[in-house]
Amino acid sequence: MRCEKLWSMFRKKDLTFFTGIPDSTFKDWITFLNNMHNKGLKNIIACNECEAIALAAGYHLATGRIGVVYMQNSGEGKTVNPLTSLCDPKVYSIPLLMMIGWRGEPDQKDEPQHTKMGEITLSLLDVLKIPYKIMPQGEKEVGDILTEAVSYMKEKKAPYALILKTGLFEEYNSLKNLKTEFEMTREEAIKTILDNLDGSEVIISTTGKTSRELFEHRVAKKQRPIDFYTVGSMGCSASIAHGIALEKPNKKVFIFDGDGAVIMQMGALATIGHYKPKNLYHIIFDNMSHDSTGGQPTVSSTVNFEQVALSCGYKTARTIITKKELSEELTEIKSLEGPVMLVIKVKKGSKKDLGRPTTTPIENKERFMDFLSK
């Protein structure tokens, strides 16, 4: 299906307000929405799926119209709270249309972190008593489903869901690329950091390409992958690392994080700053984009992570741009008392043949725990 055609159908149904978190399942659709922002539609880049539900609720309260919330099914679980305590007919009875990317669809090959949610995507909607339809390819069928969905939402004043499988949309290549003309790629920054560590450090890496690049570098250097690769749970790597740092005060704990992930769970910075683990070093690779889902922008271009970290109680926070600065800062920050934040501005994108961890999550966990115990 062409994105332009679907937009035409949405516009006819007065569905012009969009918000959510990108998913690779329908990255072309999100790219289209980004390009069309303020050209007949409004697309709000949300920090997380709960915020997106609340934004759509606010839109409805202000206008009486129905908002559209897009997400990967991993975020479906996160939305249970606002769906049940805000939008449900037994509370405020707020209609909204959910577009949910179906990762981990049963009988389809996908990464292990998507398996469970893929299995329960539809049954969770059943539990929530939210009706849904799996989006077909045919334009007439899609039009009929939208008519049914809008009719239901207006009559029942309640949410409705559309389930999107991989390959639904035709390729859409008109993304207005955000300029990230910095010196380093994220991969180069990761290599520079590892070259300046002695191997005793504990590393927890965020979901997506950061973990993939870290794992691939370990393999290329014939090093045993002993880091914790947070393959799912976007935004949670900082809190995982915080828990480890509190229990292993004699080990230096490094977080390899991303701007989108930090923004998604920014409250974790306040918790870290409050408890002040002296051995925690928080590194953010900031390319102002959701790199793993197609390069859609985050809102980090307006976020000063340094000021946020210091306001939350971090002892030190710095931003660097060049490889030389990075090497110099790494030499110094290892001697500083944490929590420390280092924001590294990097280019958007990664190499096309980037691999994935070849160990299972369970194997990763067991190796990591063995490393921590020594």
N, C-alpha and C positions, 0 to 999 in steps of 0.2 A: 504493500500500500504506500502511496505517496503521502508525505507529510502534509503537503499543500491541500490534498483532497480531504484528509481527516480534519484539518483545521477548518475547511469550508463547512463540514458537517457540524463541528462544534459551534462555529459561529452562528449557524442557523438555529441552533438550540439555545443561543444566548449563554454559552459556556466560554467565557473569555478571560477568566481569572485563573491562573495556574501558579502552583507553588510546590516545592518538594525537594527531594534529593535525587541526583541522577543515578541511572542504572545502565549498565552496558547492554542489557536486553533491548532497550529502546533508545540508545544513545542518539540516533538520528533525529528522533522526535524531540528530545531535549535540546539538541543543537538548533533545530528549527524554532522552538519556543524562545531560545536566547536571542536569535536573530530578529524575531518578530516582536520583541518586547517594545511596548509603546507604539506599535504599528497595528493597532486593532485589538491587541491582547496585552495583558499584563502578566509577566512571569517573575515571581519573587524567589530568589535563591535562598532557601531556608538553611538553617544550621543543622537541624535534625527533623525527623518525621513528626515528632510531637509538636514542634513549633509550626510545621506546615499545616497540620490539622487545625491548630488554634488560629493561624492566619486565615484559613478558609472559613472558619467559624466567625471571625471578626468581619470578614468580607460579607458574609450572609447577614449578620446583624446590622451592618451599615447600609446594605443595599436591598436585602430581600432576595438576592440572586444566589445562584449555586456556584461554588468554587470547585476547582479540580485539583486534587493532590496526587502527585506521582511519587513513586518510591520503588525500591527493590523489595521483594518479599521479606528480606531480613528486617526491614523497617516496619513491616506489618505488625510484628510482635510488640515493637516499641509503642505503636499507636493504640494499643488496647486501653490504656488509661484514658486519654482524651476521648476515644470513641465511646467508652462506656460511661464516663463521668461528665462528659460535656455534650456530645452530639446525640446520644441515645434518646429515643422517644420518651423514655421514662425520666429524663432529666430536662434538657433544653430543646430536644427535638430539632436538631440542626441538620439539614441535608447537605451532602457533599458527594462528589464523584471521585472515587479512588481509582488510580491507574497503577496496577501492581505488576512489576516484572517478575516472571516465574522462573527464578533460578532454582536449580536442583529438582527440576520436574522429574517425577518418577520415570524410570526407563530411559532417561536421557543422561549422557555423560556430563558431569560437572565436577567442580572442586568439592572436597569433603565438607567444607564449612557451610555449603548450601544444602546438604543432603536432608537434614532434619526439617528445616523450614520448607524445603521443597515438598516433603511428604505431607506436611500439615497445613500448607497454604490455604487450601480450600476448606478443610475441616475447621480451621480456626475461624474463618468467616461464618461457617455454619453455627459455631458456638456463639459468635457475636450476633447472630441473626441478621447478618448483612447479606442481602441477595447479591449474586454475582453472575457474570457471563464471561466465558473465555472468548477473547476477540478473534473473529475469523479473518480471513484474507479478503473475502469479497466485499466490495463497497456497499452493495445493497444490504447484505447481512449486517454490516456494521451500522448502517443507517437505521435499520430496524431495531437493533440493540440499543442505540442511543435514544431512540424514541421511547422504548420501553423503560429505560433507566430514568430519563427525565420525568416521564409520567409518574413513575414510582416515587421519586424524590419529592416531587411537588405534592403528591397526594399524601404520602406517609410522613413527609418532613423528616427524612432519615437518610443515612448514607447508602450508597450503592457502589459496587466494585466491578471493575473491568480487569481481567487477567490477561497479561500480554506475554506471549511466548517469544523466544528468540527468532529473529528472521521475519518479523511481521512487517517492518518498514523497508522501503527502498532506501538506498544510500543517499544521504543528504550531506554534501560536502561544503556548505557555505558558512562554516563556523567563522565568526569574526575573531580571529586569533588574538588573544591578549598578549601584548608584548612582554616577554620575559627574557630580554637580551642580557642575561647575566653571564659571567665567565664560566661557571661550572655547571655541568649536569648533576643531577642527584647521584648518579652512579659514581661520578668522579669525586664528589664530596664524600661519599661513603668510603671509597678506597683511601682517600686522604686521611680520614679519621682512623680507619683500621691500621694504617701505616704508622700512626702516631700513638697507638695503644700498645700495651705490652702483652696482651692476651689473657690477663687475669680478670679483666673487666666483664661484668655481666651486661648483656645487651638484649633489650626487648624492642622489637621492631613492629611498626604499625602495619595494618592490613594493606594489601595491594602491592604495587611495584617496589616499594621500599624493601619489604621482606624478600621479594623475589631477587632483587639486586644484591642484597646482603648474602643470601644463600648462594647465589651463583658465584659471587666473589670468593666465598669460603671454598667452594668446590674447585674453582680455577687455581687457587693457591694451595690446593691439596691439604686444606685445613679441615678438621672435623667440625661439621656444623653443630655448634653447641649453644647458639643463641635461641631465644624464644621468638618464634615467628607468629605474630598474631594474625593468622590468615583471615579471620572474620572479626566480629565484634569491633567495628570501626569506632575509634575514639577511646577505646578502653586500654590501650597499651600503657598510657601514663599511669593509670591507676593500678594496673598489674605490677608495673615497675615500682610504684610507691609501696605496695604491700610487701614486695621482696626487699626493698631497701630498709624498711623498718625492722624486718626480721634478720637481715644479714648486714648489720652495721659496719662490718669490717671489709665488705666488698664494695667497690665502686660500681654503681648501677647506672647504665646509660640507656636513655630512651631515644630511639630513632623514630621520630614522629613526622606527620604531615600537617600542612596548614588546615586542610579540610577536616581531618580527624580531630585536631585540637579544638577547632571551632565547634564541632559537633558535641563535644563534652567539655566545654571550657570551664565548667564548675570544678573539674578535677584540679585545676590550677590553684583554686582557693584552698582546697583540702591539703594539697602538697605544701602550699605556703604557710598554712596554719601549723602543721605538724613538723615542718622543717627537717626532713631527713638530710643529714649532713653529707651523705654519700650519693646523692641523686643528681644526675646531670642530664638535663632535658634538651635534646637537640631537635629542632624543627626544620625540616627541609621545605621551604616555602616557595612554591612555584605558582601560587595563586590559582590553582586549578584542581579539579577532580581528575587526576591523570589517568586512573585506571578505568574510568567509565567513558573516556572519549575526550578529555581535556576541557570539559565545561568549567566555567569560572567559579571559584569560591568568592567569598566576600573579604578575603584576607588583604586585598589592596587597601582597605580602609581600617585594618586592624593593626595597631602597634603592639605586637606581642611583648616587646620589651617592657613597655609601660604597664601592660596588663599583669605580667609576671611580677614585677616589682610591687605593684599595688596589692597583689595577692599574698606577698610575703616572701617571694624568692629573694635570696641574698644577693645574687648577681644576675644580670640579663644583658646580653649584647647581641648585636646584629652584624654579620660579616658578609662580604660579597666575593672576595677574591680567594684563590687557593692559598696565597701567601698569608693572608690574614687568618685563614682557617688554621694553618699549621702553627702560627704564632699563638693564636688563642688556645689551641689544644694544649700546648706546652704549659700555658699559665693556668687554665681553668682546672686542670687535674690537681693543682695544689690548693685550690680554693675550697672553702667550706660551702656545701650545698644548702638548699637546692639552688642549682645554677641552670640558667637557660641560655642556649646559644641558637640564634635564628640564622639559618644559612639561606640566602637568596639563591635559587637555582633556576636553570632553564626548565621549561616545560617539555615533557616528552621522554621517551626511552628508546632503546634500540628495538628494532622490530622482532628480532629473534630471541627476546628475553625469555628465559625458561622459568619454570616453577619449581618449588621444593620437591625433591624426589622422595623424601621421607614422609611418612604419614604423620598427622598431628600427634598421635600417641607416641610414635618413635621420637618425635621432636621433644615432647614433654619429658619422656623418660631420660633422654640424653641430657636435657637441660637440668633436671632435678639431680641427676648424678653429678653434673658439673658444680651445682650449687652446694652440694654436700661436702665437697672437698675443701 
